[in-house]
């Protein structure tokens, strides 16, 4: 449920890579040298996100290299994506990019290039295909929750939910909201937690799944043969599928008929029944808005402290400002009349 934000500080050029012998051997198997890597990083990327850039790989038109802008702060994102893609490859999932190699010290992931475009229209056909793709991914069973590496914990879905609530409270304490907004959000978090406590049987399951947690338009591609492929797994973790769906509904701005259509197809495709999915969704849907609001607040706070930013990052901050206002309106519409 939680995402930490680090400043998007980036040197004008990536530092010259320094590889150990194992890493040299790894890129050699890809037909590359250290010089190739340096030249690639000094060239122009063909795609850029908030935290990472994607480059064509020299002499290999079927492969791309994903590189994090600020590896000192964001190395964990590369680690998470590496683990998620390896798990998906192990499960023979064609709904995500196929990973070729990961060079850990400079945090570069080499992936098979996905030829496709981000989804634009959320029509009935897209909803149906998206439900099929996510039900397949969410049918992966994991026996602990948390980030893919050292943070995994045993417990129930309620333990996972409670940990998320506790982290949101910590973020709220470090926020710079006005007193009235702070109090309003605090009451919302308390209300959501009480609702989960009163419906604990919906959270008794001890199995989790791989969740993406950033299913927006740009991260869902339709490839050349019409299949949907999920990219950008840097926020991946083991968690509750209901939380993944709740954030997707928020990011894609699903209305109620679209949610109903999606869930009908999704539940039909799941390998095992999830009788309490919609109970947990009702709890997570407002919670992911709070999470988004706190994250956006953290970003805007860092923006005020960062005088030297690129044009791309200024556009990013502008989108965050608009999203912040939208999140605040959504949460106000949901709770303004029933917060005591």
GUZA-909277 format. One record per residue: z, y, x of N, C-alpha, C, O in turn. Coordinates in steps of 0.05 Angstrom, whole numbers, padded with zeros to 5 digits, always signed. Each point is the difference from the previous one (the first is absolute). Example, Ala and Ser with C-alpha at 12.3 -4.5 7.8 and 13.67 -1.06 7.14 Angstrom:
<nodes>
+00156-00114+00264+00000+00024-00018+00000+00024+00018+00013+00000+00021;-00027+00021-00028+00001+00024+00016+00014+00022-00015+00004+00022+00010;
</nodes>
This chain:
<nodes>
+00000-00024+00016+00000+00024-00016+00000+00025+00017-00006+00022-00010;+00013-00025+00036+00006+00023+00016-00021+00005+00021-00010-00019+00012;+00004+00044-00007-00019+00006+00021+00011+00024+00016+00005+00021-00012;-00002-00024+00038+00008+00021+00017-00024+00017+00008-00022-00011+00005;+00026+00037-00003-00022+00017+00009+00006+00012+00027+00022+00009+00005;-00041-00010+00013+00002+00012+00026-00021+00022+00003-00022-00003-00012;+00028+00024+00026-00019+00021+00004-00027-00010+00011+00000-00019+00016;-00022+00031-00025-00026-00009+00008-00009+00012+00026-00024+00005+00004;+00043+00000+00015-00007+00012+00025-00019-00019+00015+00004-00024+00000;-00025+00035+00012-00020-00016+00014-00012+00016+00022-00008+00023-00004;+00007-00035+00028-00013+00013+00022-00030+00003-00006-00011-00016-00016;-00002+00036+00028-00028+00004-00006-00017-00025+00008-00021-00005-00012;+00031-00010+00031-00013-00025+00007+00021-00022+00003+00023+00005+00008;-00031-00030-00014+00018-00022+00004+00004-00003+00030-00018+00005+00016;+00042-00014-00008+00005-00005+00028-00016-00024+00010-00007-00018-00016;+00001+00018+00041-00015-00022+00012+00017-00026-00003+00024+00000+00006;-00037-00021-00016+00015-00025-00006+00008-00013+00026-00016+00000+00020;+00039-00013-00020+00009-00016+00023+00007-00027-00011+00020-00004-00014;-00036-00016+00021+00004-00026-00011+00011-00020+00021-00006+00002+00024;+00023-00020-00033+00010-00021+00017-00022-00022+00002-00020+00002-00013;+00026-00022+00029-00020-00021+00005-00008-00015-00026-00023-00007-00004;+00043+00001-00012-00005-00014-00025-00018+00017-00019-00018-00011-00013;+00024+00037+00012-00016+00017-00017-00029+00003+00010-00019+00002-00015;+00017-00001+00042-00027+00001+00012-00016-00025-00008-00024+00001-00005;+00038-00024+00006-00012-00025-00008-00008+00000-00029-00021-00011-00008;+00038+00023-00009-00006+00002-00029-00025+00015-00005-00017-00009-00015;+00014+00033+00026-00024+00016-00005-00024-00012+00013-00023+00004-00009;+00027-00018+00031-00022-00013+00014-00013-00021-00019-00024-00004+00000;+00041-00010-00015-00010-00020-00019-00017+00013-00022-00016-00013-00013;+00021+00039+00008-00015+00015-00019-00025+00012+00012-00016+00014-00013;+00012-00019+00039-00023+00012+00014+00003+00028+00008-00019+00015+00003;+00045-00006+00001+00006+00028+00006+00015+00002+00026+00012-00019+00010;-00012+00043+00001+00015+00007+00024+00018+00024-00005-00002+00012-00022;+00019-00006+00040+00018+00024-00003-00018+00025-00002+00007+00018-00015;-00028-00018+00030-00018+00024-00001-00012+00003-00028-00003+00022-00010;-00004-00045-00002-00011+00001-00028+00020+00012-00019-00007+00016-00017;+00032-00024+00020+00021+00010-00018+00004+00030+00004+00002+00015-00019;-00001-00006+00044+00003+00028+00006-00023+00017-00012+00004+00021-00011;-00028-00031+00014-00023+00014-00010+00000+00001-00030-00008+00020-00013;+00017-00042+00000+00001-00002-00029+00020+00022-00010-00006+00014-00019;+00029-00013+00032+00021+00019-00009-00007+00029+00005+00011+00018-00013;-00029-00013+00032-00008+00027+00006-00023+00009-00017-00008+00024+00000;-00003-00043-00016-00022+00007-00017+00009+00008-00028+00024+00005-00004;-00042-00005-00014+00006+00009-00028+00006-00024-00017-00015-00020+00000;+00037+00022-00016+00006-00022-00018-00018+00002-00025-00011+00022-00006;+00007-00044-00008-00016+00002-00024+00017+00001-00026-00011+00004-00021;+00037-00008+00024+00018+00003-00023+00027+00009+00010+00009-00008+00022;+00004+00024-00038+00026+00011+00007+00019+00000-00024-00008+00009-00021;+00032-00018+00025+00020+00001-00021+00023+00018+00009-00002+00014+00020;+00024-00014-00035+00022+00017+00006+00014-00008+00026+00010+00018+00014;-00011-00043-00007+00015-00010+00024-00018-00013+00021+00008-00002+00023;-00032-00007-00031-00016-00015+00019-00029+00008-00001-00009+00014-00019;-00006-00022+00039-00029+00005+00002-00014-00027+00005+00012-00018+00012;-00036+00016-00022-00015-00024+00003-00026+00005+00016-00015+00019-00007;+00010-00035+00028-00022+00004+00017-00019-00024-00001+00009-00023-00004;-00035+00028+00008-00018-00022+00005+00006-00011+00027+00008+00014+00019;-00011-00041-00016+00005-00013+00026-00026-00001+00016-00020-00008-00011;+00021+00016+00036-00024+00000+00016-00013-00028+00001+00013-00020+00003;-00039+00020-00007-00017-00024+00002+00008-00022-00020-00006-00023+00004;+00019+00031-00026+00006-00019-00021+00000+00014-00027+00020+00012-00008;-00042-00014-00006-00003+00014-00025+00015-00012-00023+00002+00011-00022;+00010-00035+00026+00014-00014-00021+00031+00004+00002+00014-00012-00016;-00005+00028+00035+00028+00003+00005+00008+00029+00001-00016+00017+00009;+00041-00011-00018+00011+00027+00003+00027-00002+00014+00012-00021+00001;-00004+00044+00010+00026+00002+00012+00017+00021-00014-00009+00023-00003;+00032-00031-00006+00018+00019-00014+00022+00009+00020+00013-00016+00013;-00011+00043-00010+00018+00011+00020+00018+00021-00013-00010+00016-00015;+00035-00017+00021+00019+00018-00012+00002+00026+00015+00001+00001+00025;-00001+00021-00040-00001+00027+00012+00024+00005+00018-00002+00012+00021;+00025-00020-00031+00025+00006+00015+00014-00027+00005+00020-00006-00014;-00029-00010+00033+00011-00026+00004+00029+00000+00008+00014-00020-00006;-00004+00041+00018+00028+00001+00007+00018-00001-00025+00021-00014+00000;-00029+00027-00021+00015+00000-00025-00009-00022-00020+00016-00010-00016;-00041+00004+00017-00012-00017-00022-00008-00028+00010-00015-00013-00014;+00026+00004+00036-00006-00027+00010+00006-00021-00020-00013-00021-00001;+00035+00025-00015+00008-00020-00020-00022-00004-00021-00003-00022-00010;-00012+00043+00004-00022-00003-00019-00021-00020+00010-00010-00017-00015;+00004+00019+00041-00019-00019+00011+00011-00028+00000-00014-00019-00006;+00040+00016+00012+00013-00026-00001-00001-00012-00028-00006-00024-00004;+00012+00040-00016+00000-00010-00028-00028-00009-00008-00003-00021-00013;-00017+00037+00020-00027-00007-00008-00009-00026+00014-00013-00017-00011;+00020+00015+00037-00006-00024+00015+00011-00025-00013-00014-00020-00003;+00040+00021-00004+00013-00024-00012-00012-00006-00027-00005-00023-00006;+00000+00044-00010-00011-00005-00027-00028-00012+00001-00005-00019-00014;-00012+00029+00032-00027-00010+00001+00000-00029+00012-00017-00016-00008;+00035+00010+00026+00002-00027+00010+00009-00020-00021-00010-00022-00002;+00029+00031-00015+00009-00017-00022-00023-00005-00019-00004-00022-00009;-00010+00043+00002-00023-00002-00019-00022-00018+00012-00013-00015-00015;+00009+00017+00041-00020-00017+00012+00009-00030+00000-00016-00018-00006;+00042+00014+00011+00012-00027-00002-00003-00012-00027-00005-00024-00003;+00007+00041-00018-00003-00009-00028-00030-00001-00008-00006-00005-00024;-00012+00012+00042-00029-00001-00005-00008+00019-00022-00017-00006-00017;+00030+00029+00017-00007+00021-00020-00024+00016+00009+00000+00012+00022;-00020-00011-00038-00023+00017+00005+00002+00027-00012-00019+00016+00001;+00042-00010-00013+00004+00026-00014+00011+00021+00018+00008+00021-00009;-00007-00026+00035+00010+00019+00020-00017-00003+00025-00013-00020+00004;+00013+00041+00014-00016-00003+00024+00010-00023+00017+00024-00006+00000;-00042-00006+00015+00008-00022+00018+00007+00012+00027-00016+00014+00012;+00040-00020-00002+00009+00011+00025-00011-00017+00023-00001-00024-00001;-00008+00038+00022-00010-00014+00024+00020+00000+00022+00006-00022+00011;+00006+00045-00005+00020+00002+00022+00017+00024-00004-00007+00019-00014;+00030-00019+00027+00018+00023+00000+00010+00004+00028+00011-00017+00013;-00016+00041-00003+00010+00008+00027+00025+00016-00005-00001+00023-00010;+00024-00034+00017+00025+00012-00009+00008+00025+00014+00009+00019-00013;-00013-00016+00040+00010+00023+00014-00014+00026-00009+00014+00020-00004;-00041-00019+00000-00011+00024-00011-00003-00001-00031-00009+00019-00012;+00018-00041+00000+00000-00004-00029-00028+00004-00012-00005+00019-00015;-00013-00036+00023-00027+00000-00010-00005-00027-00014+00003-00021+00012;-00012+00022-00037-00007-00024-00015-00030-00002-00002-00013+00019-00008;+00002-00042+00015-00029-00005-00003-00004-00017-00025+00011-00022-00002;-00026+00033-00016-00005-00014-00026-00029-00003-00005-00017+00016+00010;+00010-00035-00026-00028-00003-00009-00006+00024-00018+00015+00007-00018;-00039+00005+00022-00008+00023-00015-00006-00007-00029-00014-00020-00005;+00025+00035-00013-00005-00005-00029-00021+00020-00008+00004+00025+00000;-00027-00035-00009-00022+00018-00009+00005+00004-00030-00005-00018-00016;+00013+00042+00010+00005+00006-00029+00009+00028-00003+00002+00016+00019;+00004-00009-00044+00008+00027-00007+00026+00000-00017+00004-00019-00015;+00012+00039+00017+00024+00002-00016-00007+00000-00030-00020+00011-00008;+00037-00024-00008-00005+00000-00029+00003+00029-00010+00018+00014+00008;-00035-00006-00027+00002+00026-00011+00007-00001-00030+00018+00013-00010;-00033-00030-00005+00004-00003-00028+00018-00024-00006-00007-00022+00009;+00029+00026-00023+00017-00023-00008-00010-00009-00028+00012+00006-00020;-00034-00021+00021-00010-00010-00026+00011-00028-00005+00016-00011+00015;-00024-00001-00038+00011-00026-00008-00006-00022+00021+00017-00017+00005;-00041+00018+00006-00008-00020+00019+00018+00002+00026+00008-00020+00011;-00004+00044-00002+00017+00005+00024+00028-00009-00005+00012-00013+00017;-00001+00019-00040+00028-00008-00007+00002-00031+00000+00019-00011+00011;-00039-00002-00022+00000-00029-00001+00000-00012+00029+00015-00018+00006;-00033+00028+00010-00003-00010+00028+00025+00007+00016+00009-00017+00016;+00002+00040-00020+00024+00008+00015+00024-00018-00008+00016-00007+00018;-00014+00000-00043+00021-00018-00009-00003-00027+00013+00020-00012+00008;-00044+00002-00006-00005-00026+00013+00008+00001+00030+00013-00018+00010;-00021+00040+00004+00006+00002+00028+00030+00001+00005+00010-00014+00017;+00004+00031-00032+00029+00003+00005+00016-00024-00009+00020-00006+00012;-00029-00007-00033+00014-00024-00009-00002-00022+00022+00019-00015+00004;-00041+00014+00010-00004-00019+00021+00018+00007+00024+00013-00018+00011;-00012+00043-00004+00017+00008+00023+00029-00003-00008+00016-00009+00017;-00009+00017-00041+00028-00002-00009+00009-00028-00006+00024-00005-00005;-00042-00014+00006+00008-00028-00003+00011-00012+00026+00010-00022+00001;-00013+00037+00022+00012-00009+00025+00031+00002-00003+00010+00020-00008;+00004-00042+00014+00029-00001-00004+00013+00004+00027-00006-00014+00020;+00025+00032-00018+00016+00005+00023+00030-00002-00007+00007+00009-00022;+00009-00019+00039+00028-00005-00007+00020+00021+00009+00024-00005+00000;-00034+00028+00009+00017+00022+00007-00015+00026-00004-00025+00000-00005;+00039+00023+00005-00013+00025-00006+00005+00020+00023+00018-00004+00016;-00035+00025-00015+00003+00020+00020-00026+00003+00016-00021-00013-00007;+00021+00028+00028-00023+00004+00017-00007-00026+00014+00018-00016+00005;-00043+00013+00003-00009-00027+00009+00013-00010+00026-00003-00024+00006;+00016+00041+00009+00010-00009+00026+00030-00005-00001+00008-00021-00012;+00008+00038+00023+00029-00006+00004+00017+00007-00024+00024-00006+00000;-00035+00019-00020+00017+00011-00021+00002-00019-00025+00012+00008-00020;-00023-00032+00022+00000-00018-00023+00029-00009-00007+00016-00006+00018;-00010+00004-00044+00026-00008-00009-00002-00020-00023-00019+00000-00015;+00038-00019+00014+00002-00018-00022+00014+00014-00023+00016+00018+00004;-00022-00027-00028+00013+00011-00024-00017-00003-00024-00021-00014+00000;+00029+00028-00022-00015-00001-00025-00017+00026-00002+00002+00018+00016;-00018-00018-00037-00016+00024-00005+00019+00024-00006-00008+00023+00005;+00031-00029-00016+00019+00022-00005+00011+00011+00027+00003+00025+00002;+00002-00042+00018+00008+00010+00026-00021+00018+00012+00006+00021+00012;-00031-00029-00015-00023+00016+00010+00000+00027-00015-00003+00021+00013;+00006-00021-00039+00000+00024-00016+00023+00018+00009-00003+00024+00003;+00027-00036+00000+00024+00016+00007-00003+00013+00028+00008+00023+00004;-00020-00037+00015-00004+00011+00026-00019+00025-00002+00004+00020+00013;-00024-00022-00030-00018+00022-00004+00014+00024-00012-00005+00023+00008;+00022-00028-00028+00015+00021-00012+00018+00014+00020+00002+00025+00001;+00011-00040+00016+00019+00011+00020-00016+00018+00020+00010+00021+00008;-00034-00030+00000-00016+00016+00018-00009+00026-00013-00002+00021+00013;-00005-00022-00038-00008+00024-00014+00023+00020-00001-00004+00024+00003;+00028-00034-00008+00023+00018+00000+00004+00013+00027+00007+00024+00002;-00011-00039+00020+00002+00011+00027-00021+00022+00004+00006+00021+00011;-00030-00026-00021-00021+00020+00003+00006+00025-00017-00006+00023+00008;+00018-00027-00031+00007+00022-00017+00020+00018+00013-00001+00025-00001;+00021-00037+00015+00020+00015+00014-00011+00017+00022+00011+00021+00007;-00033-00030+00005-00012+00015+00023-00022+00019-00010-00013+00013+00017;+00008-00012-00043-00021+00017-00010+00010+00029-00002+00023+00006+00003;-00042+00012-00008+00007+00029-00003-00007+00009-00028-00008+00023-00004;+00011-00040-00016-00004+00008-00028+00020+00021-00008+00022+00002+00011;-00030+00014-00030+00019+00019-00012+00022-00017-00014-00003-00024-00006;+00026+00037+00000+00022-00015-00011-00006-00012-00027+00009-00023-00005;-00025+00037-00012-00006-00012-00026-00019-00024+00002+00004-00019-00014;-00024+00021+00032-00018-00023+00003+00015-00024+00013-00004-00023-00008;+00021+00029+00028+00016-00021+00013+00016-00015-00021+00001-00024-00001;+00013+00039-00016+00017-00012-00020-00016-00016-00020+00008-00021-00009;-00031+00032+00001-00018-00014-00019-00009-00027+00011+00001-00020-00014;-00010+00020+00039-00010-00025+00013+00023-00020+00004-00004-00024-00004;+00027+00034+00011+00023-00018+00004+00007-00014-00027+00006-00024+00000;-00007+00039-00022+00006-00012-00026-00022-00021-00008+00007-00020-00012;-00032+00026+00020-00021-00019-00006+00004-00026+00015-00002-00022-00011;+00009+00024+00037+00005-00024+00016+00023-00016-00012-00002-00025-00001;+00023+00038-00007+00023-00014-00012-00009-00013-00026+00009-00023-00006;-00025+00036-00010-00009-00011-00025-00017-00025+00004+00003-00020-00014;-00021+00021+00033-00017-00023+00006+00016-00023+00010-00004-00023-00007;+00024+00029+00025+00017-00022+00010+00016-00013-00022+00002-00025-00001;+00008+00041-00018+00016-00011-00022-00018-00018-00018+00009-00020-00010;-00034+00029+00007-00019-00016-00016-00005-00027+00013-00001-00021-00014;-00001+00020+00040-00004-00025+00015+00024-00017-00002-00002-00025-00003;+00026+00036+00005+00025-00015-00002+00002-00013-00027+00009-00023-00002;-00017+00037-00018+00001-00011-00027-00021-00021-00006+00000-00013-00021;-00019+00010+00039-00022-00019-00003-00003-00017+00025-00022-00005+00009;+00045-00003+00002+00001-00014+00026-00015-00027-00001-00010-00009+00021;+00009-00003-00044-00014-00026-00002-00029+00002+00007-00013-00020+00007;+00001+00044-00009-00028+00004+00007-00004+00000+00030-00022-00001+00010;+00044+00003+00005-00001+00003+00030+00013-00024+00014+00006+00002+00024;-00003-00025-00038+00014-00022+00012-00016-00016+00020+00011-00014+00017;-00037+00016-00018-00018-00016+00017+00006+00006+00029+00004+00023+00008;-00005-00044+00009+00004+00003+00029-00025-00001+00016+00000+00001+00025;-00023-00002-00039-00026+00000+00015-00014+00027-00003+00002+00014-00020;-00016-00007+00042-00013+00025+00002-00030-00005+00007-00009-00023+00002;-00005+00045+00002-00028-00003+00007-00008+00022+00019+00015+00019+00005;-00039-00020+00005-00011+00021+00017-00009+00023-00018-00016-00004-00018;+00027+00028+00022-00008+00023-00015-00013+00021+00018+00008+00003+00023;-00027+00011-00034-00015+00020+00015+00014+00027+00000+00003+00012+00021;+00004-00003-00044+00016+00024-00006-00015+00026+00006+00012+00021+00003;-00039-00022-00003-00015+00025+00002-00028-00005-00012-00020+00006+00012;+00020-00017-00036-00025-00008-00013-00013+00024-00014+00002+00003-00025;-00014+00014+00041-00013+00024-00011-00030-00005+00001-00010-00020+00010;-00006+00039-00020-00029-00002-00002-00012-00007+00028-00018-00016+00001;+00027+00030+00020-00012-00003+00026+00006-00027+00013-00015-00008+00018;+00036-00005-00027+00007-00026+00012-00010-00024-00015+00006-00023+00008;-00021+00028-00029-00013-00022-00015-00030+00004+00002-00011+00018-00012;-00002-00035+00027-00028+00003+00005-00016-00021-00016+00009-00023-00004;-00032+00031-00005-00019-00019-00012-00022-00004+00020-00015+00018+00008;+00013-00043+00002-00019-00005+00021-00028-00005-00011-00005+00002-00024;-00014-00008+00042-00028-00001-00008-00007-00022-00020-00019+00003-00014;+00036-00024+00013-00006-00021-00020+00017+00003-00025+00001-00018-00017;+00012+00041+00014+00015+00006-00024+00029-00009+00000+00015+00005-00020;-00005-00018+00041+00027-00008+00001+00018+00024+00008-00008+00018+00014;+00034-00019-00023+00019+00019+00008+00015-00010+00024+00008-00023+00002;-00004+00042+00017+00015-00006+00025+00022+00021+00003-00006+00024-00002;+00030-00033+00008+00023+00018+00004+00003+00006+00030+00002-00019+00016;-00002+00044-00009+00002+00008+00028+00025+00017+00004+00014+00007-00019;-00008-00001+00045+00023+00017+00008+00026-00012-00009+00013+00009-00019;-00004-00029+00034+00024-00015-00006+00024+00010+00016+00019-00015+00004;-00019+00040+00005+00021+00010+00017+00027+00004-00014+00020+00004+00014;-00020-00004-00040+00026+00002-00014+00009-00027-00011+00018-00001-00016;-00031-00020+00024+00005-00027-00011+00029-00009+00005+00012+00007+00020;-00002-00023-00039+00026-00012+00003+00002-00024-00018-00018-00006-00015;+00040-00009+00018+00006-00021-00019+00017+00012-00021+00021+00011+00006;-00029-00013-00031+00015+00013-00022-00007-00010-00027-00011-00022-00003;+00018+00038-00017-00004-00007-00028-00028+00009-00009-00007+00024+00003;-00008-00042-00014-00027+00007-00009+00000+00022-00021-00018+00016-00002;+00040-00015-00014+00002+00021-00021+00000+00028+00013-00011+00019-00011;+00024-00017+00034+00000+00026+00014-00027+00008+00010-00008+00023-00002;-00007-00043+00012-00028+00006+00009-00017+00009-00023-00016+00019+00003;+00018-00032-00026-00016+00008-00023+00009+00027-00011-00017+00016-00008;+00043-00010+00008+00009+00025-00010-00011+00023+00016-00009+00021-00011;+00008-00024+00038-00011+00022+00016-00030+00002-00003-00011+00022+00000;-00002-00045-00004-00029+00000-00004-00007+00015-00026-00018+00017-00001;+00033-00022-00020-00004+00013-00026+00003+00031+00004-00015+00015-00012;+00034-00007+00028+00004+00028+00006-00023+00012+00016-00011+00020-00007;+00003-00034+00029-00021+00010+00017-00027+00001-00014-00015+00019+00005;+00009-00038-00022-00026-00001-00013+00001+00013-00028-00020+00001-00014;+00044+00009+00007+00003+00015-00025-00009-00016-00024-00015+00009-00017;+00024-00034+00016-00007-00018-00023+00014+00011-00025+00023+00008+00000;-00038-00009-00022+00012+00006-00026+00011-00026-00012-00004-00021+00011;+00016+00023-00034+00013-00024-00012-00020-00022-00007+00005-00024+00006;-00028+00030-00018-00020-00021-00005-00010-00013+00025-00004-00025+00001;+00000+00040+00021-00008-00011+00025+00021-00019+00012-00006-00021+00010;+00031+00029-00012+00022-00017+00009+00000-00026-00015+00004-00021+00012;-00007+00023-00038+00001-00024-00017-00023-00019+00008+00005-00024+00002;-00029+00035+00001-00022-00017+00007+00004-00013+00027-00004-00024+00004;+00014+00040+00015+00005-00011+00027+00020-00022-00001-00004-00022+00011;+00027+00026-00024+00022-00019-00001-00008-00026-00014+00008-00022+00008;-00024+00024-00029-00009-00024-00014-00016-00018+00019+00004-00024+00001;-00022+00036+00015-00017-00015+00019+00018-00010+00023-00003-00023+00009;+00020+00040+00001+00016-00006+00023+00019-00023-00005+00001-00019+00016;+00013+00019-00038+00019-00021-00007-00015-00027-00004+00011-00021+00006;-00035+00023-00017-00016-00024-00004-00008-00013+00026-00003-00024+00002;-00002+00041+00019-00009-00010+00025+00022-00009+00019-00006-00015+00019;+00030+00025-00022+00022-00007+00018+00004-00031+00000-00002-00013-00020;+00008+00003+00044+00004-00029+00003+00025-00009-00015+00001-00022-00012;+00020+00038+00012+00025-00006-00014+00007+00022-00020-00004+00023+00006;+00014-00030-00029+00008+00020-00020+00022+00018+00010+00018-00008+00015;-00020+00033-00023+00021+00020+00006+00008+00012-00027-00011+00020-00009;+00031-00033-00004+00007+00007-00027+00013+00028-00002+00002+00012-00021;+00008-00002+00044+00015+00025-00001-00016+00023+00014+00012+00021+00007;-00037-00026-00002-00016+00020+00015+00001+00028-00014+00005+00020+00013;-00010-00020-00039-00001+00026-00013+00027+00014-00003+00002+00024-00001;+00020-00040+00001+00027+00011+00000+00004+00015+00027+00011+00022+00000;-00019-00034+00022+00004+00013+00026-00019+00023+00003+00008+00021+00012;-00032-00023-00023-00019+00022+00001+00012+00026-00013-00003+00022+00011;+00016-00026-00034+00011+00023-00014+00021+00015+00017+00005+00024-00004;+00008-00039+00021+00020+00011+00018-00012+00013+00025+00008+00021+00009;-00029-00034+00001-00012+00010+00025-00019+00023-00005-00003+00017+00018;-00009-00015-00041-00020+00022-00004+00012+00028+00004-00011+00016+00014;+00035-00010-00026+00011+00026+00006+00011+00002+00028+00000+00021+00012;+00008-00044-00001+00012+00000+00027-00021+00007+00021+00007+00014+00019;-00031-00024-00022-00021+00007+00020-00008+00029-00001-00009+00011+00020;+00012+00001-00044-00005+00029-00001+00021+00015+00016-00006+00019+00014;+00032-00027-00017+00021+00013+00015-00005-00004+00030+00003+00018+00016;-00011-00043-00009-00006-00006+00028-00022+00018+00011+00002+00011+00022;-00023-00008-00038-00022+00017+00008+00008+00029+00003-00008+00014+00018;+00025-00004-00037+00009+00027+00001+00017+00006+00025-00004+00021+00013;+00021-00040-00006+00017+00004+00024-00017-00001+00025+00004+00015+00019;-00024-00033-00018-00018-00002+00023-00015+00026+00003-00003+00010+00022;-00008+00000-00044-00016+00025+00002+00018+00023+00008-00009+00018+00016;+00034-00017-00025+00018+00021+00008+00005-00001+00030+00002+00021+00013;+00001-00045-00002+00004-00003+00029-00024+00010+00016+00004+00013+00020;-00028-00019-00030-00024+00009+00014-00002+00030+00000-00006+00013+00020;+00011-00001-00043-00002+00030-00002+00021+00013+00017-00005+00022+00011;+00028-00034-00009+00021+00011+00017-00009-00001+00029+00004+00020+00015;-00017-00041-00006-00010-00002+00027-00022+00019+00005-00003+00011+00023;-00013-00005-00044-00022+00019+00003+00010+00027+00007-00012+00015+00016;+00034-00007-00028+00011+00027+00006+00009+00002+00029+00001+00022+00011;+00005-00045+00002+00010+00000+00027-00023-00004+00020+00005+00001+00024;-00029-00006-00034-00022-00007+00018-00022+00022-00002-00015+00001-00019;+00014+00016+00039-00019+00022-00001-00028-00007+00009-00020+00012-00009;+00017-00033+00026-00026-00007+00011-00010-00026-00013+00008-00022+00008;-00025+00025-00028-00011-00023-00014-00030+00003-00003-00011+00023+00001;-00003-00045-00004-00029+00001-00002-00009+00007-00028+00017+00001-00019;-00042+00004+00016-00012+00006-00026+00003-00024-00019+00007+00002-00023;-00011-00027+00035+00003-00024-00016+00029-00002-00011+00004-00006-00023;+00015+00011+00041+00028-00002-00009+00008+00021-00020+00017-00004-00017;-00029+00028+00020+00006+00021-00020-00010-00008-00028+00013+00005-00020;-00037-00018+00020-00010-00010-00026+00019-00022-00011+00005-00001-00024;+00006-00015+00042+00019-00021-00008+00025+00013-00012+00009-00009-00021;+00001+00029+00034+00024+00013-00011-00005+00013-00027+00017+00000-00017;-00041+00011+00014-00007+00012-00026+00000-00021-00022+00009+00005-00022;-00020-00029+00028+00001-00021-00020+00028-00009-00006+00007-00006-00023;+00010+00007+00043+00028-00007-00004+00014+00020-00018+00016-00007-00018;-00022+00033+00022+00012+00020-00018-00008-00004-00029+00017+00001-00018;-00043-00006+00014-00009-00005-00028+00013-00025-00011+00009-00001-00023;-00007-00020+00039+00013-00025-00009+00030+00004-00006+00010-00012-00018;+00003+00029+00034+00028+00006-00004+00004+00012-00028+00018-00008-00015;-00034+00028+00009+00002+00013-00027-00006-00020-00022+00013+00001-00021;-00032-00018+00025-00007-00020-00020+00022-00020-00004+00007-00007-00023;+00005-00003+00045+00023-00019-00002+00024+00013-00014+00012-00013-00017;-00007+00038+00023+00023+00014-00012-00005+00002-00030+00019-00003-00016;-00043+00009+00008-00007+00002-00029+00003-00027-00014+00012-00002-00021;-00022-00019+00034+00002-00027-00011+00029-00009-00004+00008-00010-00021;+00008+00014+00041+00028-00008-00002+00015+00017-00020+00018-00010-00014;-00025+00035+00012+00013+00018-00020-00008-00008-00028+00017+00000-00018;-00043-00008+00014-00009-00009-00027+00015-00025-00008+00005-00004-00024;+00000-00013+00043+00013-00026-00006+00030+00003-00007+00010-00014-00017;+00003+00032+00030+00029+00000-00001+00013+00026-00010+00024+00001-00004;-00039+00020+00000+00013+00026-00007+00016-00001-00025+00020+00015-00003;-00028-00032-00016+00014-00001-00026+00022-00021-00001+00014-00002-00021;-00011-00015+00041+00020-00021-00002+00017-00004+00025+00009-00022+00006;-00005+00044+00009+00018-00001+00023+00026+00014-00009+00000+00023-00008;+00022-00037+00011+00026+00011-00007+00012+00013+00024+00022+00011-00001;
</nodes>
